[in-house]
Amino acid sequence: MINLLKKFFEKDDKSISKNDNENLEIICGLMVEAAYSDGVLEKLEEDRIKSILVNIFQEDEMNVIAVLDKCVKNKNNTNSLYFYTSKINKNYSESKKILLVETLWEIILSDGNVHEYESSLIRRISGLLYISDVNSGNAKKRALSNLGINQ
């Protein structure tokens, strides 16, 4: 799952390289949005996001802390989801955006439960990324398959 996210931020189909700090902010922001989708961002969730970014993405810990603080402060901004998705729309192909939706489905499905707020978040993100319901549904099926969950 995390490898899918890493792959997302590799050079896109047009071979345009992206600013690493901007990529960190986008992925961190989306993780914060997903964690906050139930209305509460717990310290444990913040620590998990930080751990993923430092240990798996091998980002500098001080940089992660600064970006995470910025994203947490921005979470109550009703435009924050639009902010992150607009950057993705400007810089990434449709196939990369579908890969992102698939990865977010994996994150949501990993605990075996899909809360109505979580599925609502995916619908909102898909809409903001101009991903059709069919493509989002197919991404969910692939995520279920990747997790070994029979539906």
N, C-alpha and C positions, 0 to 999 in steps of 0.2 A: 504494500500500500504506500509506504513512504517512498519507495523507489519510483512509483508512478508520479508522485509529486516532484521528486527530483527531476525526472524525465521531462515533466511539464516545463520546467524552467531552463532546459537546455535550449540551444538555438532553435528558433522556430523554422518552419518550412522555407522562409525567405532568407534564412541565415543571418538574421539581424541579432547581434548580441545585446543583451540587456544589462542594465546597471544592477549589480549584485545587491546593493542596499535597497533599491526599489523592489526587486524580487523578494527580498526578505520581508519588506513591509507588506507586500501583497499577500504572501502566504501566511504571515503572522496575523494580519488583519482578518483573513478568511477563517483562520483557526479560532481566533477570538470570537468572531461572529457565530461560528458553529457552537462553540462552548457556551456562548451567551444566549443561544436560541431558546432556552427554557426560562430565560429571564434572570438567571443567576450565574455570575461568573465566580466560581469558587477558587480559593487559593490553590487547591489541588489541581484544578484545571490549568491555571496559570503556570504552575510549576511543571506540569506535563508538557505544555507548549514550549516552555523555555528548554526543557530537557531534550525534546525532539529537535529543536533548532540548533542547540549546541552539540549534542552527541551524534545525531544522525546527519544533519546538514553541515556539521563541522563549522558553524559560524562562531565568531568571536563572542564570548559570553557578555562582555560589557556592551557590545553593539546590540546583541539580542535583548538585553535588559532595557536599553534605551528605546528600541523599536517596539518592544512589548508594552512598555509604559505608554508610549504614544498611541498604540492601537487600543489599549484598554481605556484610555481617556476618550478616544474617538468612538467607542462602542455605543454610547448613548446618542450619538449623532445619527439622525434618521437617514442621512445621506451617506453614511459610511460604507454600506454595502454597494451603493452606486459608485462611490469613489474607487473601490477596489475593482469592481467589474468593468468600469470604464477604462481603466488602465489595461486590463486583460483584453478588452475588445480592440483597443488601439494597436496592440502589439502581438497578438497571437492568432493563429489560424483556427478555423472551426474544429479541426481534428484535435488540436491542443485543448480547446475549451471543452470538448466532449470528454477528453481524458480527465480534465479537472473535475467535471461533474461525476464521472465514474469514481474517482478517488474520494470525493466528498461522500458519495453513497457508501463506500467501504467504511469510512470513518463512522458514519451514522449507524450502519448495520453491524458494526463490530461487536456491540454489546448484545445483539440479538433482539433488540427492541427498537422500534421506530416511533418516536413521540410525534404527535401531530405537529408540533412546532418545528421539529427537525425536517419533516417532509415538506412543510410549508417553506422552510428556508431553501431547500433544494429547488422547489418550484420557482421561488423568487429569483434565485441565482440563475437558473436555467433561462428564465424570461429575460433577465438583464443581459445575459450572454447570447441571446437570440438562438438558443438551443430548443428545438422542437420537443413536444411532449414525447413523440416517438423515440427520438434520440436519447432523451433523458431516461425513458423507460428501458431502452436497450442497455444504457449505461448501468442502470440498477440491476438488470439481469446479469450482466457481466460481473458486477460487484458481488452479487450473491454467489455466483459460480466461483469467483476467486476466493471467497471465504468458505466455500464448501457447504453453503446453506442451500438445502433443497426447498423449493417453494411450490 
